[in-house]
Amino acid sequence: MSGRPDRLRVCFLSGSRLAQPLGATNQKKFEAISRSCEPIVVAFSADGQRRTFVEDGVGLYLLGSRGRTRRAAAMAIGRPLLALWLVLRRGVRVFVSQSPYEAVAATTVKRICGLVGVRIVSIVESHGDFEHALFLQHRIRWERLVRGTLGIAARWTLRHADLLRAISDATKVQLVSHAPRTPLVQFMTWTDASPFFASEGSGARRDVLYAGVLTRLKGVHWLVAAFAAIADRAPNACLLLVGHPEDPRYADELRAECERRGISARVRFVGAVPQATLARLMTDAAVLVLPSTSEGLGRVLVEAMACATPVVASAVGGIPEIVREGQSGFLIPVGDVDKLADRIARVLDHPAEARAMGEAGRRFALGFFSTERYAMGYRRLFELAESLLDPESPVDSRAARMASR
């Protein structure tokens, strides 16, 4: 096996679908990461075709993603084999996995390499509630079997993780419950905030906006019910549902519910849009609503705040860490349609209060989003990883000291 290169080579294992060429947002993300390592990315292809290419110094291996069977095979077999090849041929010694489930490949390779005395560092991230979100988001056949299998996988990968990364206090608590002695670094998830801070809308500020994938996990059906309850009080407002219909059956159910409640003419299913378009829609909206049942952080809320748009969101996961009740928006109990309708109506009925909330949210977003903070978070992780790769480094004390900063 080749020795560790002068510049740390890090493989990111992701379940995301990426395109060739990368979009502007991902280009900026990997540019920030590249400040402290040489990144290699293993993800899935947006068009379902297997692709391998280099862009701006980042090596990308995009696996085929057409069909559940092919995707499952890629995750179970293709990705571990590719990860092992990257160790052998590219000198990768550090793996960053987007979730405990993505970490199965990294943990497998770590255990294999350990048999021949090659050190591998596994960094496991959590961007949400990995224990429950999947089952809230999709109808899963053989749920008990799948839940049990995934639980075994998560416990195994976290037991063998060398470092952890959380994006919020909520995700930190969940990770620490599984791996209390593993060093953990916490920093925000990536977003390209510039389009949101720079967005200029029409000044309409009358519509109710949801932005995110259309799945049951996001609670969009509660938003439809809440909007129907206040529709007569706000005759000029429309409900805009922006995002990819990840669960087509659920999207059809939402359309049927709008028809049943007589609000179809005032509900627009916009679909997925470019970031600049989303920023413009946020700037024109009276309020952004995120009624999720589970969220790691709720990044879209801070994007709305950057547009000076007040927010209404469920008090779950990391959301209470970024939404200040009555200052930048309102928090509601999960599934409380009456409270959701009341808070949306309050924003629509009190424009001066809404403007003050929007400005407070914008001030928060200005301090929250920082490319430098994001890059620094990974720099800290990779400094820890390098200390773990150095057999003469006082790993435990140094890791604990750095992770607690």
C-alpha positions as CSV (number, residue, x, y, z in Angstrom):
1,M,0.0,0.0,0.0
2,S,1.2,3.5,-0.7
3,G,2.2,5.8,2.1
4,R,0.2,8.7,3.4
5,P,0.6,11.7,1.0
6,D,2.0,15.0,2.0
7,R,-1.5,16.5,1.7
8,L,-4.1,14.6,3.6
9,R,-6.4,12.7,1.2
10,V,-9.9,12.5,2.5
11,C,-12.8,10.5,1.0
12,F,-16.3,11.7,1.6
13,L,-19.0,9.0,1.5
14,S,-22.4,10.6,0.7
15,G,-25.9,9.5,-0.2
16,S,-26.4,12.7,-2.2
17,R,-27.0,12.8,-5.9
18,L,-24.5,15.0,-7.7
19,A,-24.3,16.3,-11.3
20,Q,-21.5,16.7,-13.8
21,P,-20.4,19.4,-13.7
22,L,-21.0,20.3,-10.1
23,G,-23.4,23.2,-9.4
24,A,-22.1,26.5,-8.0
25,T,-23.2,25.6,-4.4
26,N,-21.2,22.3,-4.4
27,Q,-18.2,24.0,-6.0
28,K,-18.1,26.5,-3.2
29,K,-18.6,23.7,-0.6
30,F,-15.7,21.6,-1.8
31,E,-13.5,24.7,-2.3
32,A,-13.9,25.4,1.4
33,I,-13.1,21.8,2.3
34,S,-10.1,21.8,0.0
35,R,-8.4,24.4,2.2
36,S,-7.4,21.6,4.6
37,C,-7.3,18.4,2.6
38,E,-7.4,16.9,-0.9
39,P,-11.1,15.8,-1.1
40,I,-12.3,12.7,-2.9
41,V,-16.1,12.3,-3.1
42,V,-18.1,9.0,-3.5
43,A,-21.8,9.8,-4.1
44,F,-24.5,9.0,-6.5
45,S,-25.1,10.4,-10.0
46,A,-28.1,12.7,-10.5
47,D,-28.9,11.2,-13.9
48,G,-28.4,7.6,-12.7
49,Q,-25.3,7.0,-14.9
50,R,-22.0,6.0,-13.3
51,R,-19.5,8.8,-13.7
52,T,-15.9,9.5,-12.7
53,F,-14.3,12.9,-13.2
54,V,-12.1,15.5,-11.6
55,E,-13.4,19.1,-11.1
56,D,-11.4,21.9,-9.6
57,G,-9.0,19.4,-8.0
58,V,-11.8,17.3,-6.5
59,G,-12.0,13.6,-7.5
60,L,-15.6,12.5,-7.9
61,Y,-16.9,8.9,-8.2
62,L,-20.6,8.9,-8.8
63,L,-22.3,5.6,-8.6
64,G,-25.4,4.6,-10.6
65,S,-28.6,5.3,-8.8
66,R,-31.4,4.0,-11.1
67,G,-33.7,1.8,-9.2
68,R,-33.7,0.7,-5.5
69,T,-32.0,-2.6,-6.3
70,R,-29.1,-1.0,-8.1
71,R,-28.7,1.7,-5.5
72,A,-28.7,-0.9,-2.7
73,A,-26.1,-3.0,-4.5
74,A,-23.9,0.0,-4.9
75,M,-24.1,0.8,-1.2
76,A,-23.6,-2.8,0.0
77,I,-21.0,-4.0,-2.5
78,G,-19.8,-1.3,-4.9
79,R,-19.0,1.4,-2.3
80,P,-16.9,-0.8,0.1
81,L,-14.9,-2.1,-2.9
82,L,-14.3,1.4,-4.2
83,A,-13.3,2.7,-0.8
84,L,-10.8,-0.1,-0.5
85,W,-9.4,0.7,-4.0
86,L,-9.1,4.3,-2.9
87,V,-7.0,3.2,0.1
88,L,-4.8,1.0,-2.1
89,R,-4.4,3.2,-5.2
90,R,-5.0,6.8,-4.0
91,G,-3.6,6.7,-0.5
92,V,-6.8,7.6,1.3
93,R,-6.5,7.3,5.0
94,V,-9.5,9.3,6.3
95,F,-13.1,8.7,5.5
96,V,-15.9,11.1,6.3
97,S,-19.4,9.5,6.2
98,Q,-22.5,11.6,6.0
99,S,-24.4,9.3,8.4
100,P,-23.8,6.2,10.4
101,Y,-25.3,4.2,7.6
102,E,-23.0,5.7,5.0
103,A,-20.2,4.7,7.3
104,V,-20.6,1.0,6.7
105,A,-18.2,1.1,3.8
106,A,-15.6,3.1,5.8
107,T,-15.9,0.8,8.8
108,T,-15.5,-2.3,6.6
109,V,-12.4,-0.9,5.0
110,K,-11.0,0.2,8.4
111,R,-11.4,-3.3,9.8
112,I,-9.8,-4.9,6.7
113,C,-6.9,-2.5,6.7
114,G,-6.4,-3.0,10.4
115,L,-5.6,-6.7,9.8
116,V,-2.5,-5.7,7.9
117,G,-1.5,-2.8,10.1
118,V,-2.7,0.1,8.0
119,R,-4.4,2.9,10.0
120,I,-7.7,4.3,8.8
121,V,-9.6,7.1,10.5
122,S,-13.4,7.0,10.3
123,I,-15.3,10.2,10.8
124,V,-19.0,9.8,11.2
125,E,-21.4,12.7,10.8
126,S,-25.0,13.1,11.6
127,H,-27.2,15.6,9.7
128,G,-30.5,14.5,11.2
129,D,-32.3,12.0,13.3
130,F,-30.8,8.9,11.8
131,E,-32.7,6.5,14.1
132,H,-36.2,7.6,13.1
133,A,-36.3,10.0,10.1
134,L,-36.3,7.4,7.4
135,F,-39.4,5.7,8.9
136,L,-41.1,9.1,9.2
137,Q,-40.2,10.0,5.7
138,H,-41.2,6.8,3.8
139,R,-43.5,3.9,4.1
140,I,-41.1,1.0,4.6
141,R,-42.0,-2.6,3.9
142,W,-40.8,-5.0,6.6
143,E,-40.3,-2.0,8.8
144,R,-39.3,-4.0,11.9
145,L,-36.7,-6.0,10.0
146,V,-35.3,-2.8,8.3
147,R,-35.2,-0.9,11.5
148,G,-33.4,-3.7,13.3
149,T,-30.9,-4.1,10.5
150,L,-30.1,-0.4,10.3
151,G,-29.9,-0.2,14.1
152,I,-27.2,-2.9,14.1
153,A,-25.3,-1.1,11.3
154,A,-25.4,2.3,13.1
155,R,-24.2,0.8,16.4
156,W,-21.4,-1.0,14.6
157,T,-20.2,2.0,12.7
158,L,-20.4,4.4,15.7
159,R,-18.6,1.9,17.9
160,H,-15.7,1.9,15.5
161,A,-15.8,5.6,14.7
162,D,-12.7,7.6,15.6
163,L,-14.3,11.0,15.4
164,L,-17.8,12.4,15.2
165,R,-19.3,15.5,13.7
166,A,-22.7,17.0,14.7
167,I,-24.5,19.9,13.0
168,S,-26.6,20.9,16.0
169,D,-27.1,20.2,19.7
170,A,-29.9,17.7,18.8
171,T,-27.7,15.6,16.5
172,K,-24.9,15.9,19.1
173,V,-27.1,14.4,21.8
174,Q,-28.0,11.4,19.6
175,L,-24.4,10.7,18.6
176,V,-23.1,11.0,22.2
177,S,-25.8,8.6,23.4
178,H,-24.2,5.9,21.1
179,A,-20.5,6.9,21.4
180,P,-20.0,8.9,24.6
181,R,-16.2,8.6,24.6
182,T,-15.6,9.4,21.0
183,P,-14.2,13.0,20.3
184,L,-16.9,15.1,18.6
185,V,-16.7,18.4,16.7
186,Q,-19.8,20.4,16.1
187,F,-20.3,23.0,13.3
188,M,-23.1,24.0,11.0
189,T,-24.1,22.3,7.8
190,W,-23.1,23.8,4.5
191,T,-25.1,26.4,2.6
192,D,-24.2,29.0,0.1
193,A,-25.9,31.9,1.8
194,S,-24.8,34.7,-0.7
195,P,-27.9,34.4,-3.0
196,F,-30.2,34.8,0.1
197,F,-28.5,37.8,1.6
198,A,-28.3,39.5,-1.9
199,S,-31.9,38.6,-3.0
200,E,-34.2,41.5,-4.0
201,G,-37.8,40.6,-4.3
202,S,-40.9,42.5,-5.6
203,G,-41.9,43.5,-2.1
204,A,-45.2,41.7,-2.3
205,R,-44.8,39.8,1.0
206,R,-48.2,38.1,0.9
207,D,-47.7,34.4,0.2
208,V,-47.1,31.5,2.5
209,L,-44.0,29.4,1.5
210,Y,-42.8,25.9,2.1
211,A,-39.4,24.9,0.8
212,G,-38.1,21.3,1.0
213,V,-38.7,17.8,-0.4
214,L,-42.3,16.6,-0.4
215,T,-42.4,13.8,2.1
216,R,-44.5,12.9,5.1
217,L,-41.6,13.7,7.3
218,K,-41.9,17.4,6.5
219,G,-45.5,17.6,7.7
220,V,-46.7,19.4,4.6
221,H,-50.2,18.0,5.0
222,W,-50.5,19.9,8.3
223,L,-49.6,23.1,6.4
224,V,-52.2,22.4,3.8
225,A,-54.8,22.0,6.5
226,A,-53.6,25.2,8.3
227,F,-53.7,27.2,5.2
228,A,-57.2,26.0,4.4
229,A,-58.3,27.2,7.9
230,I,-57.1,30.8,7.3
231,A,-57.7,31.0,3.5
232,D,-60.8,33.2,3.9
233,R,-59.0,35.6,6.2
234,A,-56.2,36.1,3.7
235,P,-57.9,36.2,0.3
236,N,-54.8,37.6,-1.5
237,A,-52.4,34.9,-0.2
238,C,-51.3,31.8,-2.0
239,L,-49.5,28.7,-0.6
240,L,-46.3,27.9,-2.5
241,L,-44.9,24.4,-2.1
242,V,-41.4,24.5,-3.4
243,G,-39.4,21.2,-3.7
244,H,-38.9,17.9,-5.4
245,P,-41.7,15.4,-4.9
246,E,-39.4,12.7,-3.4
247,D,-42.5,10.7,-2.4
248,P,-44.8,10.9,-5.5
249,R,-47.6,9.2,-3.7
250,Y,-47.5,11.7,-0.9
251,A,-47.5,14.6,-3.4
252,D,-50.6,13.1,-5.0
253,E,-52.2,12.9,-1.6
254,L,-51.5,16.6,-1.0
255,R,-53.0,17.6,-4.3
256,A,-56.1,15.5,-3.5
257,E,-56.3,17.2,0.0
258,C,-56.1,20.6,-1.6
259,E,-59.0,19.7,-3.9
260,R,-61.1,18.3,-1.1
261,R,-60.6,21.5,0.9
262,G,-61.4,23.7,-2.0
263,I,-58.1,25.5,-2.1
264,S,-56.5,24.0,-5.2
265,A,-56.6,27.3,-7.1
266,R,-54.5,29.0,-4.3
267,V,-51.9,26.2,-3.9
268,R,-49.0,26.1,-6.3
269,F,-46.8,23.0,-6.5
270,V,-43.6,24.7,-7.8
271,G,-41.2,21.8,-7.8
272,A,-37.4,22.1,-7.3
273,V,-35.9,25.4,-8.3
274,P,-32.4,26.9,-8.5
275,Q,-31.1,28.5,-5.4
276,A,-31.4,32.0,-6.9
277,T,-35.0,31.4,-7.7
278,L,-35.6,30.1,-4.2
279,A,-34.0,33.2,-2.7
280,R,-36.4,35.4,-4.7
281,L,-39.4,33.4,-3.6
282,M,-38.3,33.6,0.0
283,T,-37.8,37.4,-0.3
284,D,-41.3,37.8,-1.7
285,A,-43.0,35.5,0.9
286,A,-44.8,36.8,3.9
287,V,-43.7,33.7,5.9
288,L,-41.8,30.5,5.5
289,V,-43.3,27.5,7.2
290,L,-41.4,24.3,8.1
291,P,-43.8,21.9,10.0
292,S,-41.4,18.9,10.1
293,T,-41.7,16.0,12.4
294,S,-37.9,15.8,12.5
295,E,-35.0,18.1,11.5
296,G,-31.3,18.0,12.2
297,L,-31.0,21.8,12.0
298,G,-33.6,23.3,9.5
299,R,-31.1,25.1,7.2
300,V,-33.9,26.4,5.0
301,L,-35.1,28.5,8.0
302,V,-31.9,30.4,8.2
303,E,-31.9,30.9,4.5
304,A,-35.3,32.5,4.9
305,M,-34.0,34.6,7.7
306,A,-31.2,35.8,5.4
307,C,-34.0,37.1,3.2
308,A,-35.5,38.9,6.2
309,T,-38.5,36.6,6.0
310,P,-40.2,35.5,9.3
311,V,-40.6,31.8,9.9
312,V,-43.0,29.4,11.6
313,A,-41.6,25.9,12.4
314,S,-42.0,22.8,14.5
315,A,-40.1,22.8,17.8
316,V,-38.1,19.7,17.0
317,G,-34.5,18.7,16.5
318,G,-32.2,21.6,16.0
319,I,-34.9,24.1,15.0
320,P,-35.2,25.7,18.5
321,E,-31.5,26.4,18.3
322,I,-32.0,28.9,15.5
323,V,-35.6,30.2,15.8
324,R,-36.2,32.6,18.7
325,E,-39.8,32.4,19.7
326,G,-41.6,35.7,19.1
327,Q,-38.4,37.3,17.8
328,S,-37.4,35.8,14.4
329,G,-40.5,33.6,14.2
330,F,-42.8,31.2,16.0
331,L,-42.3,27.6,17.2
332,I,-45.3,25.2,17.3
333,P,-45.8,21.6,18.6
334,V,-45.5,19.0,15.9
335,G,-48.8,18.4,14.2
336,D,-50.7,21.2,16.0
337,V,-52.7,22.5,13.0
338,D,-54.7,25.0,15.0
339,K,-51.5,26.6,16.5
340,L,-49.9,26.5,13.0
341,A,-52.8,28.3,11.5
342,D,-52.9,30.9,14.3
343,R,-49.2,31.7,13.9
344,I,-49.4,32.0,10.1
345,A,-52.4,34.3,10.4
346,R,-50.6,36.4,13.0
347,V,-47.7,37.0,10.6
348,L,-50.1,37.8,7.7
349,D,-52.3,40.1,9.9
350,H,-49.5,42.1,11.5
351,P,-47.1,43.3,8.8
352,A,-45.1,45.6,11.1
353,E,-44.4,42.8,13.6
354,A,-43.5,40.5,10.7
355,R,-41.0,43.1,9.4
356,A,-39.4,43.3,12.8
357,M,-39.2,39.5,13.0
358,G,-37.6,39.4,9.5
359,E,-35.0,41.9,10.4
360,A,-34.2,40.1,13.7
361,G,-33.8,36.9,11.7
362,R,-31.5,38.5,9.2
363,R,-29.2,39.7,12.0
364,F,-29.1,36.2,13.3
365,A,-28.3,34.7,9.9
366,L,-25.5,37.2,9.3
367,G,-23.8,35.8,12.4
368,F,-24.7,32.2,11.8
369,F,-23.6,31.6,8.2
370,S,-19.8,31.7,7.6
371,T,-17.8,29.9,5.0
372,E,-14.8,30.4,7.2
373,R,-16.5,28.8,10.2
374,Y,-17.4,25.8,8.0
375,A,-13.9,25.4,6.7
376,M,-12.5,25.8,10.2
377,G,-14.7,23.0,11.4
378,Y,-13.3,20.6,8.9
379,R,-9.8,21.9,9.6
380,R,-10.2,20.9,13.3
381,L,-11.5,17.5,12.3
382,F,-8.6,16.8,10.0
383,E,-6.0,18.0,12.5
384,L,-7.5,15.4,14.9
385,A,-7.5,12.8,12.2
386,E,-3.8,13.4,11.5
387,S,-3.0,13.1,15.1
388,L,-4.7,9.7,15.1
389,L,-2.7,8.6,12.1
390,D,0.5,9.5,13.9
391,P,1.4,6.6,16.1
392,E,3.6,8.8,18.3
393,S,0.9,11.4,19.0
394,P,-0.8,11.5,22.4
395,V,-4.0,10.9,20.7
396,D,-6.5,10.6,23.6
397,S,-5.5,13.8,25.4
398,R,-5.0,15.9,22.3
399,A,-8.3,14.7,20.7
400,A,-10.3,15.4,23.9
401,R,-8.7,18.9,24.2
402,M,-9.3,19.9,20.6
403,A,-12.8,18.5,20.4
404,S,-13.9,20.5,23.5
405,R,-12.8,23.9,22.1
